[in-house]
Amino acid sequence: MLPVRAQETAAGVVVERSAAATDKNPFDTAQDAELGKMTFITSGGCAYCHGNDGTGGRGANLTNGEYRFGGSDAQLFDTIRNGIQGSDMPPTRGPDQEIWRLVAFVKRLGSQGLNEKAPGDPSAGRVVYDTKGGCASCHSINNSGGIIGPELTQVGRRRSLQFLEESLVRPEADLPLTYRAVRVVTVSGESFTGIRLNEDDSSIQLRDMSGNLRAFLKDSLKEIRRDKPSLMPAYGSALNKKEIEDLIAYLSSLRGAR
């Protein structure tokens, strides 16, 4: 039997939620994670909302290593076992061993680069990041930098070397919906480019390249363009092979607090 803990809902109703009997996952081998992946995609039903690769859709993106109710083994076990009240995520039935293996798989989704070693020079890569790459104008590390692009403090833990390279060379290849670019032109001829935040039949809101929030009524716009989905340039032509290799090495070294 698993112990239970009380949780008060927004309505003030106290419900009982089971908690993992141990803080450390007892089924955390590579083989366990692979079995967890099979459950995730098939009988667990997780892939229906989170996608086969965990990158999200109807459900949260699990590859960013950020979890609403905590990322410890026990917390993830509890979230998977009990679901999230008030959301579309239901409880997951099955033996504890199966839930633990799902935990093992989910944790690996959020730490794909942890055991990889990049061949480039991280120090040289940091120089490229700060200068020729101009990366800090859109991305932040440890709360320093821009806010248009994804935050990178733990990107080396969360993302594989292959993903980092593809993001630099072909940034539109795997672009989250939250970072889709849009360009609007007003009737008076003003142009604004940024990432789309919200849109409905009558209005559109975006964050421009300076980080400012912009809102427009569609009847005040001449056009809305979405033909360039990513604001990030393709660095395959802007940087040479060594610079890209070094930049990947620097990004891979960004693994946050251990």
JOURNOR-V403790 format. One line per field, one symbol per residue. psi: psi as a letter, one per 40 degrees, with the letter a starting at -180 (. if undefined). Layout:
# JOURNOR-V403790
psi = ???
This chain:
# JOURNOR-V403790
psi = iiiiiihhideehhihhiiieidhhegfiddddddddddddcddeddddeideeeabdiiheeeehhdfieidddddddddeahheaehiihiiiddddddddddddddefdedeihieahdddddddddcddfdeddiihfehaiediihedfddddiidddddddddgdedghidefhiihihideeihhiahhdihadeihhihieeeihhhhhdeeidihhfegdhehihedddiiddddddddddddegeah.
